[in-house]
Amino acid sequence: MTGATPPRRPGRLSAGDTVALVAPAGPVPRQRLDAAVAVLESWRLSVRLYDSVRASDATFGYLAGTDAARAADFQRAWLDPEVTAVLAARGGYGCSRILDLIDWSALRAAGPKLLAGSSDVTALHEAVRTHLDLVTLFSPMPATTHFDEAATEHLWRTLFHPDSTLMLRGPHAEALVPGTACGVTVGGNLSLLAASVGAPEHRRARGGIAIIEDVTEEVYRLDRMLTQLLRTGWFDGVAGVALGSWTDCGPPEEVRSLMLDRLAPLGVPILWELGFGHHTGALTVPLGLPARLDACAGTLTLGESALR
């Protein structure tokens, strides 16, 4: 990735649009699924459910059905001409297992659509950017405990009124390394970025604004993953770094010290706690858009709206 040429932008949503709710990774608890559908329908959207959102794999209970079934659901949702956006109900684990089972040529021929999700869905964000050349949304997911009122409201505005979410700033944002930088947003969940090294969809952050966060990873594991990305060149030429939440990753002061130790030598602006990730009130962050990072102001300002 050069960070120079942004991908295509999908269209914004409108009342009456049909959205697909899929489970490309882990199984979805029924109660959370019902709550997710209720929220989306309150936005006057028609929600199309696929089998994966009600499934659990008989062999590996941490998967929402077999790899083939989850891949087929994702592909059917994308190829459905009535579907405007494909939303991941939740993350978990399993997105990387389905990437080789998807006919990306068929999806590209179907035209641009919106993908929204976070956490394990990082694998799909990378694949959609690589194979389909589209902007995607690293967003809270509707069938998770983090989909509270504030997170819901920001995602709604991004989907329906993207011009109103050009500036992103979390309540605890502050500079780790001061300065400003411009580039195309790239990244997602740290664990998934590290796990994708060597895969066809692996995209480096050169020239871009790296967006990274994680959850339930001890500090030494964060250290290992950051070190892997540093040694494999993922951060080479990065313009700036915007950090999200590190929920249940150990004492925040230790995580903060680690980020300074590993990333400050890059010599680029670094923003602490932009406000996205695994926590209530999480912001939706577009991936693949030109943006300006101002670490001192604690802001990430998009160069254009996420959706047309």
Salt bridges, closest charged atoms under 4 A:
ASP34 OD1 - ARG30 NE 3.08
ASP67 OD1 - ARG70 NH1 2.97
ASP67 OD2 - ARG97 NH2 2.91
ASP73 OD1 - ARG76 NH2 2.54
ASP80 OD2 - ARG48 NH1 2.58
GLU82 OE1 - ARG48 NH2 2.76
ASP133 OD1 - ARG129 NH1 2.76
GLU153 OE2 - ARG157 NE 2.70
ASP163 OD2 - ARG12 NH2 3.71
GLU174 OE2 - ARG256 NH1 3.31
GLU201 OE2 - HIS131 NE2 3.17
GLU213 OE1 - HIS278 ND1 2.75
GLU217 OE1 - ARG221 NE 2.48
ASP261 OD2 - ARG262 NE 3.29
ASP294 OD2 - ARG292 NH1 3.72
GLU304 OE1 - ARG9 NE 3.66
